[in-house]
Amino acid sequence: MKSIGVVSPQVMHFAAPLPLQSGATIADYTLMYETYGELNASRSNAVLVCHALNASHHVAGVYELQDGKKNIGWWDNMVGPGKPLDTDKFFVIGVNNLGSCFGSTGPMHINAATGKPYGASFPVVTVEDWVHAQARLADELGIAQFAAVMGGSLGGMQAMAWSMLYPQRVRHCVVVASTPKLSAQNIAFNDVARQAILTDPDYHGGDYYAHGVVPKNGLSVARMVGHITYLSNDDMAEKFGRELRNGDYQFGFGIDFEIESYLRYQGDKFSEYFDANTYLLITKALDYFDPARAFGGDLAKALAGTQAEFLLVSFSTDWRFAPERSREIVQALVRNKRRVTYAEIDAPHGHDAFLLDDSRYMRTVESYYGNVWKEIEGIESGVRA
Amino acid sequence: MKSIGVVSPQVMHFAAPLPLQSGATIADYTLMYETYGELNASRSNAVLVCHALNASHHVAGVYELQDGKKNIGWWDNMVGPGKPLDTDKFFVIGVNNLGSCFGSTGPMHINAATGKPYGASFPVVTVEDWVHAQARLADELGIAQFAAVMGGSLGGMQAMAWSMLYPQRVRHCVVVASTPKLSAQNIAFNDVARQAILTDPDYHGGDYYAHGVVPKNGLSVARMVGHITYLSNDDMAEKFGRELRNGDYQFGFGIDFEIESYLRYQGDKFSEYFDANTYLLITKALDYFDPARAFGGDLAKALAGTQAEFLLVSFSTDWRFAPERSREIVQALVRNKRRVTYAEIDAPHGHDAFLLDDSRYMRTVESYYGNVWKEIEGIESGVRA
């Protein structure tokens, strides 16, 4: 299948302060973003793709790196010419969220007020804060209304938040492998990850940049525990089982099993490119997301003001955000008589399935966007008429 | 219900070297143990209770502590006068395993060969090594054959190993909430725990005793992640849900949710009494247990030499060692035409259920031991006749 090819990130600076849910304010900030495809004349074909924990604005296409390697967008199988979200038709935007570590203003950046990196003083941001920041980007890009806002996992939370905070700006809301709120178990795993980082002596209270170190060990353990929750038990059994790295037990605390080798490698690799303060921030954004909270726990009330149509997708072996969590959203939407399509995909790959190729999943999304496109053609012909 | 009352641990020293599965040898060693009830004349009523990860020889009864507090045995609800394992009838033995940190020879003890604590040089011990050490204790206590060997989780693995290593010495084998081998996911969680300990700078390569510190942070994170796997998702949702500690989001990295408070407390408490080197050793013993491995993965072949009758118990919401893992054992026993009773208890408390009161669970075990007792009465009347 074709790819978009070589893409370049763009930068937008926002001089106006952004008030946050916490009561704090970010004085000014920069967002990194990418766009694919062309915005049509009626500005009716824009789709915002929101990223999850460790991803970025680099949704699709490739960066040509100096050493000949390529950095492919995290959802390149979903977004591109002829792909389910077809960039021959749609104008797609990926944006790196505030507090992340891929170019948008975050803990690694200098706080103009102090002349030092924000570090742990970077304010705790929420899904809703991100959406408000994204809305300003949409304003600057001249997009009054999105054809769709889409995301998986934490990205799906942003799509949901868009439908609630800016109901008139979202025609379709595509929420994949997400949840209306984290469970106690979800929060528990996040807190293990945070504790691993916070207690790493190289964390230095969040000011590790000044010490020329990173809390690599803590971040690596955090990633390992996270990674376990992304894979299904069955998938892990299938891929790794009890395969030994060196044919026999080593009777030490090094690596015996392939699964250990894999997870430690994933942890190490992650700790080399991801920022620990960002990891803390993003896990908190996950924990705090709970739109029903302001409505006495009633998700239907929280979604009552939405105007979008919804596509929800979940995966059978996802035990992080299990299908029943998506069904809660579907039921709350149905109670509001919203139009909603729900697909529960029987897939072995756990939570990670939302990033992987699965023909039923891809066809479901493709088909949905086919209908969104027909709507847009209707709008266009109305404009022309 | 009555308790055994005040009990005291006993000590047995073994001067003969113990060869280990790894090829290493422990020159000499001490085992801490406790006994409850009386050994009958025919020595036919002895039951060995094997402990799991963080428990000890202190199975039942209480220690009167100096400050007026009581230290109750970890399975006091199961073992005692009139309890499912009735100490008015049975002579029950609890023994602390080699490498543990409750009195039996372990990493904290002085290695006579070096004059220093073993630390990380304590040999990696396996479930089978423990069973051989326990068998020597049984020899010393004059018990040629146990009426039953019993354990939950890792303790259940020891009971299984007894039935395979000493088939003629085990009449009944009671295996609760256990598994024939750890899954990739089980191993993955154990390795996260180990990595948290090994990368804690206070671990000092296992020689932290000499530095006057303990790797408290690493051990605490290890316990947190372990603890999550002991509780069911539903139980955690029921007990903690998204309850906030201080009524509202704190927008920091301290404690927001009750589940965080609970887990951090559990982690801290554990790291104050448990030894990190022991934690490493015991997680390895768990990972390595795989009796089918020497039989090309065929569990039925591994169990072919057993002579015991079996009781297997699992719990519906246990996702650490799920019911299907117990069913694998049952099926392998059935293929060998062993007598086996299997109870799958519908209980909400996850893996921890094996330590908790549940009337169906308790009645199942009580009923099983009732039959064991009838057998013993038969043996006794035969002796008297």
Interface residues (C-beta under 8 A of the other chain):
Chain A: Q21 S22 G23 A24 A120 P123 V124 K181 L182 S183 A184 Q185 I187 A188 F189 D191 V192 R194 Q195 A196 L198 T199 D200 P201 N217 G218 S220 V221 M224 V225 I228 L231 N233 M236 A237 K239 F240 G241 R242 Y249 F251 G252 F253 D256 F257 I259 E260 L263 R264 G267 L280 K284 D287 Y288 D290
Chain B: Q21 S22 G23 A24 A120 P123 V124 K181 L182 S183 A184 Q185 I187 A188 F189 D191 V192 R194 Q195 A196 L198 T199 D200 P201 N217 G218 S220 V221 M224 V225 I228 L231 N233 M236 A237 K239 F240 G241 R242 Y249 F251 G252 F253 D256 F257 I259 E260 L263 R264 G267 L280 K284 D287 Y288 D290
